[in-house]
């Protein structure tokens, strides 16, 4: 029996989000793989857990969700990662990411490199490269996937990033996904300026030879910029839940539509809807029916911002 080829790789941290409501499996790459698979695209987590009960629980949850685990490693020295998550008065989460963790020591192997070489999208951020071991592994994996959409979903966390790291990872990407705060930092780091976020996104697209720049703005919606144009969509009303994993879901939505050949404006509407669905639930991996996302994606107009 031939297995489905893995289309989407979530590369980096895999851990437990210790939320006020209780622990939830998380980490941006896992959230991304979970929602990509739920939207119909075979996905794998490329990470490392400890040889402990928490690691085995993560693996069991991923397997139950249908996520491919052939690129998941087990570390006998370091524990499965944990993040202490606190909700701030403005509703945004604050993170205390414990270190060292097993995912800091991801190593390249033949299985990972072979999977990366045929994957259609690989998503990575700054956090996975906080340790030199996984940082080098990220580089090797991306070099093994020259034809994939290499998505730099920045996710600036605590002090686990630097201007040099951002520059290095941008050079290895052909997609960039940021929130509005990150957009300003990336623009400053890249020595580009402009009167508004659209101009900054376009400047980054040109300077770094990117195919796509996506900018999310929490409840205010999102913007997508490519070489052929730019589009904006408002945010969906959301009540209850929390924003954990919403950005990862947005990226998963973009990728799923891209893999299906959708035009940029449809990619944006779908991604915005999936992010809103996740933000209305607790934790980063609620099970969202695709039909619900498709229905919601048609509720808001997509505004063409021109070329």
VEXMI-200219 format. One line per field, with one value per residue: residue in three letters; chain; y, z, x of N, C-alpha, C in turn. Coordinates in steps of 0.05 Angstrom, whole numbers, plus 5000, padded with zeros to 4 digits. Example, Ala and Ser with C-alpha at 12.3 -4.5 7.8 and 13.67 -1.06 7.14 Angstrom:
2
type = [ALA;SER]
mol = [A;A]
n_c2 = [4886;4955]
n_c3 = [5156;5142]
n_c1 = [5264;5257]
ca_c2 = [4910;4979]
ca_c3 = [5156;5143]
ca_c1 = [5246;5273]
c_c2 = [4934;5001]
c_c3 = [5156;5157]
c_c1 = [5264;5258]
This chain:
307
type = [UNK;UNK;UNK;UNK;UNK;UNK;UNK;UNK;UNK;UNK;UNK;UNK;UNK;UNK;UNK;UNK;UNK;UNK;UNK;UNK;UNK;UNK;UNK;UNK;UNK;UNK;UNK;UNK;UNK;UNK;UNK;UNK;UNK;UNK;UNK;UNK;UNK;UNK;UNK;UNK;UNK;UNK;UNK;UNK;UNK;UNK;UNK;UNK;UNK;UNK;UNK;UNK;UNK;UNK;UNK;UNK;UNK;UNK;UNK;UNK;UNK;UNK;UNK;UNK;UNK;UNK;UNK;UNK;UNK;UNK;UNK;UNK;UNK;UNK;UNK;UNK;UNK;UNK;UNK;UNK;UNK;UNK;UNK;UNK;UNK;UNK;UNK;UNK;UNK;UNK;UNK;UNK;UNK;UNK;UNK;UNK;UNK;UNK;UNK;UNK;UNK;UNK;UNK;UNK;UNK;UNK;UNK;UNK;UNK;UNK;UNK;UNK;UNK;UNK;UNK;UNK;UNK;UNK;UNK;UNK;UNK;UNK;UNK;UNK;UNK;UNK;UNK;UNK;UNK;UNK;UNK;UNK;UNK;UNK;UNK;UNK;UNK;UNK;UNK;UNK;UNK;UNK;UNK;UNK;UNK;UNK;UNK;UNK;UNK;UNK;UNK;UNK;UNK;UNK;UNK;UNK;UNK;UNK;UNK;UNK;UNK;UNK;UNK;UNK;UNK;UNK;UNK;UNK;UNK;UNK;UNK;UNK;UNK;UNK;UNK;UNK;UNK;UNK;UNK;UNK;UNK;UNK;UNK;UNK;UNK;UNK;UNK;UNK;UNK;UNK;UNK;UNK;UNK;UNK;UNK;UNK;UNK;UNK;UNK;UNK;UNK;UNK;UNK;UNK;UNK;UNK;UNK;UNK;UNK;UNK;UNK;UNK;UNK;UNK;UNK;UNK;UNK;UNK;UNK;UNK;UNK;UNK;UNK;UNK;UNK;UNK;UNK;UNK;UNK;UNK;UNK;UNK;UNK;UNK;UNK;UNK;UNK;UNK;UNK;UNK;UNK;UNK;UNK;UNK;UNK;UNK;UNK;UNK;UNK;UNK;UNK;UNK;UNK;UNK;UNK;UNK;UNK;UNK;UNK;UNK;UNK;UNK;UNK;UNK;UNK;UNK;UNK;UNK;UNK;UNK;UNK;UNK;UNK;UNK;UNK;UNK;UNK;UNK;UNK;UNK;UNK;UNK;UNK;UNK;UNK;UNK;UNK;UNK;UNK;UNK;UNK;UNK;UNK;UNK;UNK;UNK;UNK;UNK;UNK;UNK;UNK;UNK;UNK;UNK;UNK;UNK;UNK]
mol = [A;A;A;A;A;A;A;A;A;A;A;A;A;A;A;A;A;A;A;A;A;A;A;A;A;A;A;A;A;A;A;A;A;A;A;A;A;A;A;A;A;A;A;A;A;A;A;A;A;A;A;A;A;A;A;A;A;A;A;A;A;A;A;A;A;A;A;A;A;A;A;A;A;A;A;A;A;A;A;A;A;A;A;A;A;A;A;A;A;A;A;A;A;A;A;A;A;A;A;A;A;A;A;A;A;A;A;A;A;A;A;A;A;A;A;A;A;A;A;A;A;A;A;A;A;A;A;A;A;A;A;A;A;A;A;A;A;A;A;A;A;A;A;A;A;A;A;A;A;A;A;A;A;A;A;A;A;A;A;A;A;A;A;A;A;A;A;A;A;A;A;A;A;A;A;A;A;A;A;A;A;A;A;A;A;A;A;A;A;A;A;A;A;A;A;A;A;A;A;A;A;A;A;A;A;A;A;A;A;A;A;A;A;A;A;A;A;A;A;A;A;A;A;A;A;A;A;A;A;A;A;A;A;A;A;A;A;A;A;A;A;A;A;A;A;A;A;A;A;A;A;A;A;A;A;A;A;A;A;A;A;A;A;A;A;A;A;A;A;A;A;A;A;A;A;A;A;A;A;A;A;A;A;A;A;A;A;A;A;A;A;A;A;A;A;A;A;A;A;A;A;A;A;A;A;A;A]
n_c2 = [4976;5044;5101;5166;5221;5265;5330;5379;5406;5418;5450;5449;5472;5431;5419;5427;5471;5505;5524;5570;5542;5491;5439;5438;5407;5434;5486;5521;5493;5444;5460;5481;5436;5404;5434;5439;5386;5375;5406;5377;5362;5321;5320;5331;5329;5357;5347;5341;5302;5289;5228;5212;5214;5258;5267;5220;5225;5270;5247;5208;5238;5267;5225;5206;5249;5243;5261;5255;5219;5203;5235;5252;5255;5223;5242;5223;5251;5304;5338;5335;5393;5451;5505;5561;5593;5655;5695;5761;5828;5853;5811;5783;5728;5714;5686;5638;5605;5545;5523;5480;5442;5382;5392;5429;5401;5376;5333;5324;5271;5214;5202;5250;5286;5263;5266;5321;5335;5323;5349;5399;5446;5479;5499;5545;5579;5631;5612;5557;5559;5575;5547;5524;5473;5454;5498;5492;5445;5462;5494;5455;5423;5459;5469;5421;5424;5454;5465;5473;5512;5554;5573;5626;5635;5680;5689;5716;5707;5720;5729;5700;5709;5746;5801;5781;5726;5731;5754;5713;5671;5694;5696;5644;5634;5635;5652;5699;5706;5748;5783;5849;5876;5846;5856;5910;5904;5868;5898;5942;5913;5898;5944;5974;6022;6056;6089;6060;5996;5965;5986;5973;5917;5907;5927;5891;5844;5854;5865;5818;5780;5751;5707;5717;5756;5756;5789;5792;5820;5811;5817;5853;5834;5816;5819;5806;5802;5797;5788;5802;5832;5860;5847;5857;5837;5843;5830;5772;5773;5750;5711;5689;5634;5635;5669;5633;5596;5616;5646;5607;5575;5609;5610;5556;5555;5589;5559;5511;5528;5548;5501;5477;5507;5556;5626;5686;5720;5685;5650;5685;5698;5648;5633;5673;5662;5610;5622;5654;5617;5583;5619;5627;5584;5544;5537;5514;5475;5462;5422;5437;5437;5433;5451;5490;5530;5543;5564;5609;5638;5662;5704;5755;5811;5813;5860;5891;5917;5936;5938]
n_c3 = [5000;4982;5015;5027;5001;5043;5046;5074;5120;5188;5221;5276;5342;5389;5437;5503;5515;5572;5593;5626;5630;5630;5607;5537;5476;5435;5404;5349;5299;5306;5314;5263;5229;5247;5234;5178;5162;5178;5142;5097;5076;5075;5129;5168;5230;5245;5291;5360;5418;5489;5522;5554;5594;5578;5527;5501;5505;5472;5422;5417;5413;5366;5329;5333;5310;5258;5239;5208;5235;5223;5220;5270;5329;5386;5447;5493;5532;5543;5566;5544;5513;5547;5554;5591;5592;5596;5601;5581;5602;5555;5526;5495;5491;5537;5538;5571;5555;5567;5577;5574;5520;5490;5435;5422;5403;5354;5301;5235;5193;5148;5137;5149;5113;5064;5065;5067;5017;4981;4999;4995;5021;5073;5138;5183;5240;5282;5334;5336;5324;5367;5393;5376;5354;5333;5300;5260;5238;5217;5175;5141;5128;5099;5056;5031;5005;4955;4920;4948;4979;5022;5083;5123;5182;5227;5285;5335;5397;5465;5482;5442;5391;5341;5303;5266;5262;5241;5191;5168;5165;5134;5085;5070;5058;5018;5026;5071;5133;5179;5239;5253;5289;5286;5232;5231;5260;5228;5181;5199;5213;5163;5140;5111;5094;5100;5089;5108;5127;5081;5044;5070;5069;5014;5003;5031;5004;4954;4967;4990;4953;4953;4945;4968;5018;5079;5124;5188;5231;5281;5308;5269;5218;5158;5110;5044;5002;4938;4880;4840;4860;4914;4973;5020;5079;5126;5197;5226;5272;5337;5394;5460;5473;5455;5430;5420;5374;5330;5291;5269;5247;5208;5173;5158;5131;5087;5061;5049;5011;4971;4955;4930;4885;4888;4876;4900;4929;4946;4977;5019;5042;5060;5096;5134;5154;5176;5217;5250;5266;5298;5337;5364;5397;5451;5461;5413;5376;5361;5333;5271;5226;5156;5121;5151;5153;5098;5090;5124;5100;5057;5076;5083;5045;4999;4992;4938;4933;4893;4845]
n_c1 = [5017;5013;5033;5004;5039;5075;5055;5060;5105;5115;5163;5205;5194;5159;5112;5083;5031;5020;4965;4919;4871;4887;4934;4953;4968;5019;5059;5083;5097;5070;5017;5008;5016;4974;4927;4934;4932;4879;4852;4858;4908;4962;5006;5066;5102;5163;5206;5226;5218;5220;5242;5196;5135;5104;5123;5108;5053;5044;5059;5020;4973;4983;4986;4933;4908;4922;4971;5033;5087;5138;5182;5191;5230;5260;5288;5337;5360;5341;5282;5213;5186;5158;5113;5096;5036;5005;4948;4943;4920;4902;4883;4918;4965;5019;5084;5125;5177;5205;5272;5331;5301;5276;5266;5304;5347;5343;5361;5388;5367;5365;5311;5283;5307;5295;5239;5232;5251;5212;5168;5116;5109;5143;5145;5174;5203;5231;5239;5253;5306;5335;5373;5438;5442;5392;5385;5424;5405;5355;5374;5398;5355;5321;5354;5350;5303;5291;5249;5203;5150;5177;5165;5171;5148;5148;5142;5164;5191;5201;5268;5290;5314;5349;5377;5413;5398;5346;5357;5386;5348;5308;5334;5331;5280;5219;5169;5139;5110;5079;5058;5029;5062;5110;5121;5139;5187;5216;5220;5251;5297;5312;5325;5287;5236;5173;5109;5065;5036;5027;5063;5111;5108;5109;5160;5193;5180;5204;5258;5277;5267;5219;5162;5113;5082;5050;5009;4983;4932;4910;4845;4832;4837;4872;4927;4951;5006;5034;5076;5042;5000;4960;4920;4866;4831;4777;4771;4738;4683;4697;4683;4695;4741;4812;4871;4912;4949;4921;4948;4981;4942;4923;4967;4967;4918;4929;4968;4940;4903;4937;4963;4921;4915;4889;4871;4906;4870;4830;4859;4873;4822;4804;4845;4840;4789;4796;4833;4802;4763;4794;4812;4766;4762;4790;4859;4910;4896;4841;4789;4767;4715;4723;4683;4657;4696;4700;4649;4649;4690;4666;4637;4659;4681;4737;4786;4815;4878;4908;4964]
ca_c2 = [5000;5068;5121;5192;5237;5287;5355;5402;5400;5437;5446;5463;5467;5414;5422;5430;5497;5503;5545;5572;5522;5464;5435;5432;5402;5458;5492;5530;5473;5424;5472;5484;5410;5395;5447;5432;5359;5377;5418;5357;5360;5305;5337;5318;5346;5351;5358;5322;5302;5273;5200;5215;5211;5281;5262;5198;5236;5286;5229;5195;5258;5272;5201;5206;5270;5235;5274;5236;5221;5190;5255;5259;5242;5221;5249;5209;5269;5328;5333;5347;5422;5463;5534;5572;5614;5673;5715;5789;5843;5859;5787;5769;5710;5718;5660;5632;5580;5533;5512;5468;5423;5362;5402;5444;5384;5362;5326;5316;5243;5208;5204;5278;5299;5252;5277;5349;5338;5320;5365;5422;5469;5475;5523;5547;5605;5638;5599;5532;5563;5588;5531;5520;5446;5455;5519;5480;5425;5477;5502;5432;5414;5478;5465;5397;5428;5478;5470;5476;5538;5555;5594;5637;5646;5691;5681;5726;5699;5727;5739;5678;5717;5767;5811;5763;5702;5738;5758;5687;5655;5707;5688;5616;5632;5649;5665;5711;5711;5763;5801;5876;5883;5834;5870;5933;5895;5856;5920;5956;5895;5896;5972;5985;6040;6063;6103;6043;5967;5956;5994;5957;5889;5907;5931;5866;5825;5860;5864;5791;5763;5733;5703;5724;5767;5756;5805;5789;5842;5802;5820;5872;5820;5808;5829;5789;5816;5781;5804;5809;5850;5860;5845;5859;5828;5851;5807;5762;5775;5725;5712;5665;5622;5650;5671;5613;5580;5628;5653;5582;5566;5627;5599;5531;5562;5599;5537;5492;5539;5549;5474;5471;5525;5579;5652;5698;5731;5663;5641;5703;5695;5622;5634;5691;5648;5589;5634;5663;5593;5573;5639;5624;5560;5544;5522;5518;5453;5453;5409;5455;5426;5450;5464;5514;5550;5552;5580;5634;5653;5677;5724;5781;5818;5816;5886;5892;5941;5943;5928]
ca_c3 = [5000;4980;5033;5016;5005;5061;5032;5091;5143;5210;5229;5299;5370;5394;5466;5517;5524;5598;5593;5651;5629;5630;5585;5510;5458;5420;5388;5323;5278;5311;5307;5234;5218;5255;5218;5150;5158;5180;5117;5075;5064;5092;5143;5187;5249;5245;5317;5379;5445;5508;5527;5579;5591;5563;5499;5491;5502;5447;5399;5415;5404;5338;5314;5332;5291;5231;5232;5203;5256;5214;5223;5299;5343;5415;5460;5519;5552;5550;5569;5525;5518;5559;5554;5610;5577;5613;5586;5590;5603;5528;5513;5481;5508;5543;5539;5584;5541;5584;5563;5548;5515;5470;5408;5417;5394;5330;5284;5208;5186;5121;5134;5149;5088;5041;5066;5059;4988;4965;5011;4978;5038;5098;5155;5204;5253;5296;5360;5333;5320;5391;5400;5352;5342;5315;5280;5237;5225;5200;5150;5125;5118;5079;5032;5018;4994;4939;4904;4966;4991;5048;5096;5148;5200;5244;5313;5353;5424;5486;5472;5427;5364;5337;5276;5249;5257;5224;5165;5158;5159;5111;5061;5063;5054;4995;5037;5097;5147;5203;5249;5248;5306;5274;5207;5237;5268;5204;5164;5211;5211;5135;5131;5092;5107;5084;5105;5119;5126;5053;5032;5083;5059;4986;5003;5039;4982;4933;4977;4997;4930;4963;4928;4982;5045;5092;5149;5204;5249;5302;5301;5247;5193;5147;5084;5029;4981;4920;4858;4822;4872;4943;4981;5048;5089;5153;5216;5234;5301;5352;5422;5475;5463;5459;5405;5417;5350;5308;5270;5256;5231;5185;5155;5147;5111;5063;5047;5038;4986;4952;4945;4913;4862;4891;4872;4925;4945;4959;4998;5041;5055;5073;5118;5154;5166;5193;5240;5267;5278;5319;5358;5379;5414;5471;5452;5385;5358;5361;5308;5257;5200;5133;5111;5167;5144;5071;5092;5136;5082;5038;5090;5083;5019;4997;4980;4921;4939;4868;4841]
ca_c1 = [5000;5029;5023;5003;5063;5072;5055;5066;5121;5118;5191;5214;5186;5136;5112;5057;5023;5008;4945;4904;4850;4899;4954;4945;4991;5023;5082;5074;5098;5049;4991;5008;5012;4948;4906;4939;4921;4850;4842;4859;4934;4979;5026;5084;5116;5192;5213;5239;5206;5235;5234;5181;5106;5094;5130;5091;5026;5045;5060;4994;4954;4989;4978;4904;4900;4930;4996;5055;5107;5163;5203;5192;5251;5258;5313;5340;5374;5327;5253;5193;5183;5134;5110;5076;5021;4989;4932;4948;4895;4892;4874;4940;4980;5047;5096;5150;5185;5225;5296;5331;5280;5284;5265;5328;5368;5335;5384;5379;5371;5357;5282;5275;5316;5279;5212;5234;5258;5187;5146;5108;5111;5157;5141;5193;5204;5256;5242;5266;5334;5347;5397;5454;5439;5368;5389;5438;5387;5336;5387;5402;5328;5312;5371;5341;5276;5293;5225;5180;5144;5192;5148;5183;5127;5169;5137;5184;5184;5220;5294;5301;5318;5369;5377;5428;5382;5324;5368;5394;5324;5295;5349;5325;5251;5207;5144;5142;5085;5084;5036;5036;5085;5133;5127;5156;5214;5229;5226;5274;5320;5319;5331;5267;5218;5149;5088;5044;5043;5027;5089;5132;5106;5119;5189;5205;5177;5224;5286;5285;5260;5198;5138;5089;5083;5024;5009;4959;4928;4891;4817;4827;4839;4898;4934;4968;5020;5050;5087;5020;4981;4957;4892;4861;4805;4772;4770;4712;4678;4703;4677;4705;4766;4836;4885;4934;4947;4906;4967;4989;4919;4923;4988;4956;4897;4942;4982;4921;4892;4959;4967;4898;4916;4871;4883;4914;4848;4816;4878;4870;4796;4803;4863;4828;4767;4807;4845;4780;4751;4812;4812;4741;4763;4812;4882;4918;4889;4813;4781;4749;4707;4730;4659;4653;4716;4692;4625;4657;4707;4650;4621;4672;4693;4766;4791;4838;4894;4923;4992]
c_c2 = [5025;5090;5148;5207;5260;5313;5379;5392;5424;5432;5462;5454;5450;5411;5422;5459;5494;5527;5547;5550;5494;5461;5428;5427;5426;5461;5499;5508;5451;5435;5474;5457;5399;5407;5442;5405;5360;5389;5401;5353;5344;5321;5321;5338;5337;5364;5335;5325;5286;5245;5200;5213;5234;5278;5241;5208;5254;5268;5216;5214;5264;5249;5200;5227;5265;5248;5253;5241;5208;5209;5265;5242;5241;5225;5236;5227;5292;5323;5345;5376;5429;5493;5543;5595;5629;5692;5742;5804;5850;5835;5771;5751;5719;5691;5659;5605;5568;5521;5500;5447;5405;5374;5421;5428;5366;5357;5317;5286;5238;5210;5232;5291;5289;5263;5306;5353;5336;5336;5389;5448;5462;5501;5523;5576;5610;5620;5573;5535;5577;5573;5524;5493;5446;5476;5508;5460;5439;5485;5478;5422;5433;5475;5440;5400;5453;5485;5475;5506;5537;5579;5602;5651;5655;5683;5690;5721;5706;5738;5718;5685;5740;5777;5792;5737;5709;5741;5731;5671;5667;5699;5660;5612;5643;5659;5677;5716;5724;5775;5829;5885;5871;5847;5893;5925;5883;5878;5936;5939;5894;5924;5981;6002;6046;6075;6085;6014;5956;5962;5978;5928;5888;5910;5906;5845;5829;5855;5835;5770;5742;5730;5715;5736;5768;5771;5802;5812;5835;5805;5839;5859;5816;5820;5809;5804;5797;5800;5814;5828;5847;5860;5847;5849;5836;5826;5798;5767;5748;5730;5686;5656;5639;5651;5651;5597;5592;5636;5629;5572;5583;5616;5573;5536;5572;5576;5518;5502;5541;5522;5465;5489;5549;5605;5665;5708;5709;5651;5658;5700;5669;5622;5651;5677;5625;5600;5643;5639;5583;5593;5638;5600;5563;5527;5524;5496;5444;5440;5426;5442;5444;5464;5489;5536;5561;5570;5608;5651;5669;5700;5753;5787;5820;5842;5885;5919;5950;5932;5948]
c_c3 = [5000;4998;5018;5021;5024;5045;5048;5115;5163;5223;5254;5326;5371;5424;5477;5524;5550;5602;5620;5653;5631;5607;5559;5493;5440;5408;5360;5301;5281;5304;5277;5221;5224;5237;5188;5144;5159;5156;5092;5063;5083;5103;5163;5206;5249;5270;5334;5406;5463;5511;5554;5573;5574;5533;5486;5487;5477;5423;5395;5404;5374;5320;5311;5313;5262;5222;5229;5223;5248;5218;5252;5313;5373;5427;5487;5540;5561;5550;5546;5533;5532;5557;5573;5596;5597;5596;5598;5589;5575;5513;5499;5500;5513;5548;5555;5574;5555;5566;5583;5545;5492;5442;5401;5404;5371;5311;5256;5205;5158;5117;5132;5122;5064;5041;5058;5029;4971;4976;4993;4994;5064;5114;5178;5215;5267;5321;5358;5331;5344;5400;5375;5339;5323;5294;5255;5223;5208;5174;5131;5112;5095;5053;5017;5004;4976;4924;4922;4971;5019;5063;5122;5163;5225;5273;5332;5382;5443;5474;5453;5397;5364;5309;5257;5242;5238;5195;5152;5149;5135;5085;5052;5057;5027;5002;5064;5109;5174;5214;5246;5264;5294;5247;5211;5244;5245;5185;5174;5208;5182;5123;5109;5108;5088;5101;5117;5116;5098;5040;5044;5072;5030;4985;5011;5017;4961;4943;4981;4976;4939;4943;4941;5010;5056;5119;5163;5224;5269;5292;5278;5219;5184;5119;5070;5006;4965;4899;4839;4834;4902;4950;5011;5055;5118;5171;5221;5264;5315;5381;5436;5463;5470;5433;5400;5391;5326;5285;5255;5238;5205;5164;5142;5126;5085;5047;5034;5012;4964;4939;4926;4889;4863;4885;4899;4942;4959;4981;5023;5056;5071;5098;5141;5168;5185;5219;5260;5281;5301;5342;5375;5398;5433;5460;5422;5366;5362;5334;5294;5230;5177;5121;5126;5158;5116;5072;5103;5116;5062;5050;5087;5055;5021;4981;4964;4925;4915;4867;4852]
c_c1 = [5018;5016;5022;5029;5057;5075;5066;5083;5121;5144;5197;5202;5160;5134;5084;5053;5008;4990;4931;4882;4861;4918;4941;4970;4994;5051;5073;5075;5076;5022;4987;5002;4984;4926;4910;4927;4890;4838;4847;4886;4953;5003;5042;5095;5145;5203;5224;5225;5224;5225;5220;5151;5094;5100;5112;5062;5024;5043;5033;4973;4958;4980;4947;4893;4908;4956;5018;5078;5134;5187;5205;5213;5246;5286;5315;5352;5356;5297;5237;5188;5157;5136;5089;5062;5003;4974;4936;4921;4884;4882;4895;4955;5009;5060;5121;5159;5209;5248;5315;5309;5289;5285;5288;5350;5360;5359;5373;5385;5360;5326;5272;5283;5301;5251;5212;5237;5233;5164;5140;5108;5124;5155;5160;5193;5230;5261;5258;5296;5347;5372;5412;5450;5415;5371;5403;5421;5366;5349;5390;5376;5319;5329;5363;5315;5275;5267;5200;5175;5157;5182;5161;5160;5142;5165;5159;5175;5207;5245;5307;5304;5338;5367;5391;5413;5360;5334;5375;5369;5309;5308;5343;5295;5243;5179;5152;5114;5091;5058;5046;5060;5111;5141;5145;5184;5230;5237;5251;5300;5330;5326;5313;5248;5194;5128;5067;5053;5044;5054;5112;5132;5117;5149;5204;5203;5199;5252;5295;5276;5239;5176;5113;5096;5055;5027;4982;4957;4906;4862;4811;4830;4867;4902;4953;4980;5037;5061;5065;4999;4980;4927;4890;4833;4802;4772;4742;4708;4683;4696;4685;4731;4790;4851;4908;4929;4933;4925;4977;4967;4918;4943;4979;4935;4909;4954;4962;4909;4913;4963;4944;4895;4897;4885;4889;4890;4832;4833;4874;4844;4794;4820;4852;4805;4776;4819;4823;4766;4768;4812;4787;4740;4787;4835;4887;4909;4860;4807;4760;4741;4713;4706;4652;4671;4707;4668;4632;4673;4691;4635;4633;4684;4724;4771;4817;4853;4911;4951;5012]
